[in-house]
């Protein structure tokens, strides 16, 4: 019944099994509950490492596919698959979940069992979204992860948690319901929900009707993803959701959930509606650049540290959207890299802010000041993470931002120039807030006796720091594996260029936009500029 | 005769209960008889399916369509019997009359669903309505209950009068009241008289299904009636009335050609009336009543798709029928479960009906709160629940018929609906219980009630993950017997 391997299904449903096991436990044995949750999430991470082993480098198309018939009419199938992009996003998710579990070890004291059940169910939903190749299944997991997140914010959050949770759900749901109409419309046109089949039809020349239809469909998907990213001006749910969420909620929200939007753009908006994507590109880039600069400026004036980090997410993800819609292979690889890097560094920032909150129960910058005296180790980690977030070379943020700017510059130098302002501004707000919080004199009495990072906190932060450094230095490890996938997206969004690229080499141009392409990378790289430019060839590393 | 077997059995049991009532004291005996009767009638639906075809010289039609609805109303009445027992004991209300009325109502709903002729439809409508009027006022000592019965009776009779007048006009226009003969009639033969008659029929049935602008009775009647009766109202008569409406407007060519816009407007009005009205409610029964109105609106969207598709021939509209039927099934299950919980938590005299009484329910009674959340999420249309597939099929039917604007309006309404469903969930999970409520012992949920909750919960999740058996059944080509 289920064709193909089982790794992807295991990755999706193992946390659900863990959540079910947790529900059977007694609610007051907190230590046991936390240990089980930790064990399940760590095991999930180890399983996902197997993806690195199983997924071939440089092979375009979906791998480790699993297929089962599910609903006869309309034909909906249980179709999973992974490629370079989704593999790393899954790894990001499974990496951040045990970190979140560890971060909530002592800060969550009431209804502990339900908290970890919700966290694990969130992981199920998110991993399911990244691995789905059937649009219906994608939508199912997309909606499914709304409820655990809403509960996480609404039950274990801070003062205005209910408002933030309801706003989050309604905002996201509005977008995704429109996406459902779009999915059904697309099904009407193509007769299938299966992503690979639709991409094949597109490559074979099936037109999506008039350009207006294609643009409407593009918008239906795009708005849903833009809400999630969040792209200016649909970002207003983010500050509230972040500030009111508990630390683990913020880490998962910023680290993983926001990437669902950009992933959706790369997976659906660009490959399925290339013409509309091209026509909308300049407007999207405009919104992205506004988001970069606006997010950074608002961060600059924030008195609330967590809100500052939240707006910095708007700014950083503006870079990602810019990289995607610049339609250049380098900037797209940079976008994927930045997705991963932002997940790690902003996740770490939220962890650090959460640690400050655990001690002082406030996020106000004015309540802090001179904290490097009582907490030198925490201050050191904070500086390290802040530097990675603003893009210091040799740390992960640099690679992503640089690749995005490089690729964007090659297509539209003006966009890159404006976006580069964001880099400067991020240095401003991060360093200035760091100075106000950690340097200077201690202005509040209570701050003099704050405990430094505990063993648990040091472990969390050290892990994040090591990953940050590793990603900054050893980026080919990731780019090597995402190159083929991003090239496929490029080919699907610019099929004409790929068509021309293959022609001079004297061979019959096959359906290049299809993920299961049989043309090897080598034959194409011998021809013109539309070749899949891998980062190594540019001699960057 | 086998073709009407379920209705005969249900009516027979109703009469039996009425006759035995003066002689038997035991309440459990009547509950047992009631369970037996509803199950027997539901089982008889299978017999009727086997012997499908017209019955009573064309007055009723036993086919897959009527089988589906007989199964649905039989299950609804079985679950209502299970759920009503503890309620009746708590409120010290007589049981035998309740079950008798329930049987007659169920029989009426069965007749409605299998009617092939308009006057038979009227008989079914009246059987179910009059029983409903009395059931609404069953708590004789409660002012609210009597008020709801009075309102329902007056407005319902008025609507039935419209229905009857419509039948008369249709007879005048076509010379027949048999749907099958009208189906063969020439579409061009329809004139103003036929349109007027069909419009009045639509008004009469529209009242029953709580379509705007005929929905005003719903919140008051649902609030005042005893809660198990409200559960019946929200699931049974609505489904049966939709069945008749579907039969008429899907099989009679004169109906399909001219009523697309009527359904379009009705759908939009109903959706907005229901959702906007529910936003401000603090009484859970009224909130669920307004949500019933909204869901009637969603089903009317599917009707608009049916009439749009059927313009290309009656067979074309199969996916739209499937949407209506599946939605009614998922909706009935969920509403039954939700109202059962409300009836148990209501307390003696139905005191605890405001949202504040549900605060912190997740901490006092986690299992109950989880069940209610699942029902509310199904009404919202969250995936993995049957409600999601229901909405999905309706969206699909609408988009298939190129009713994109209607689909977008339905999407907007789904999001508005999400707000008040979430509000209840928020109150249960994210608010602390008041001090008095926290001190009280948890409300007992006897076996029968738990069985209802279990069945509806399993049904919701099962059809949310594996709707295949139902879908395969509904999509068969000979659903309406031709």
Boltz contact constraints between the chains, C-beta under 6 A:
constraints:
  - contact:
      token1: [A, 73]
      token2: [B, 471]
      max_distance: 6.0
  - contact:
      token1: [A, 73]
      token2: [B, 475]
      max_distance: 6.0
  - contact:
      token1: [A, 140]
      token2: [B, 383]
      max_distance: 6.0
  - contact:
      token1: [A, 143]
      token2: [B, 382]
      max_distance: 6.0
  - contact:
      token1: [A, 143]
      token2: [B, 383]
      max_distance: 6.0
  - contact:
      token1: [A, 144]
      token2: [B, 383]
      max_distance: 6.0
  - contact:
      token1: [A, 154]
      token2: [B, 430]
      max_distance: 6.0
  - contact:
      token1: [A, 155]
      token2: [B, 429]
      max_distance: 6.0
  - contact:
      token1: [A, 155]
      token2: [B, 430]
      max_distance: 6.0
  - contact:
      token1: [A, 162]
      token2: [B, 426]
      max_distance: 6.0
  - contact:
      token1: [A, 162]
      token2: [B, 430]
      max_distance: 6.0
  - contact:
      token1: [A, 166]
      token2: [B, 422]
      max_distance: 6.0
  - contact:
      token1: [A, 173]
      token2: [B, 415]
      max_distance: 6.0
  - contact:
      token1: [A, 173]
      token2: [B, 418]
      max_distance: 6.0
  - contact:
      token1: [A, 174]
      token2: [B, 415]
      max_distance: 6.0
  - contact:
      token1: [A, 177]
      token2: [B, 411]
      max_distance: 6.0
  - contact:
      token1: [A, 177]
      token2: [B, 414]
      max_distance: 6.0
  - contact:
      token1: [A, 177]
      token2: [B, 415]
      max_distance: 6.0
  - contact:
      token1: [A, 178]
      token2: [B, 411]
      max_distance: 6.0
  - contact:
      token1: [A, 181]
      token2: [B, 407]
      max_distance: 6.0
  - contact:
      token1: [A, 181]
      token2: [B, 411]
      max_distance: 6.0
  - contact:
      token1: [A, 184]
      token2: [B, 395]
      max_distance: 6.0
  - contact:
      token1: [A, 184]
      token2: [B, 396]
      max_distance: 6.0
  - contact:
      token1: [A, 184]
      token2: [B, 399]
      max_distance: 6.0
  - contact:
      token1: [A, 185]
      token2: [B, 399]
      max_distance: 6.0
  - contact:
      token1: [A, 188]
      token2: [B, 399]
      max_distance: 6.0
